[in-house]
């Protein structure tokens, strides 16, 4: 049996709990939400994260969504992309009061940009960060975490392949 092999830049996390993120943002009364997310595939669709949050009532203005294309990840690493994107979001005249960073590889750069900005967390900025539990990072900032077990995502992938 020959299986087609394709590099996956971003796995769609089907166990993502959009409702808990929406409740967190609502409790914090966040109105200007920014998001750093991988670009959608196909490109005509919204990111699975943006679409899932929208279904739960979270609205993110298009100007506050930074979709990262695979070509950009090939040229730069996620940490650099996270750093530059969050630095730009925080320097904007319409600075967000909440920030969603997905995937976890971008979070390290985002943390650095937040610390350099001097913005107080959570008073001035609420954070939603993704992290893989097997490869977690330390963050002293108050944040809501989207936790993913790599083993669960791998099981989903294998099941999906076997179904097809």
Beta strands, then each sheet from edge to edge (+ up, - down):
strand 1: 33-38
strand 2: 65-68
strand 3: 98-101
strand 4: 126-132
strand 5: 144-148
sheet 1: 2+ 1+ 3+ 4+ 5+
end
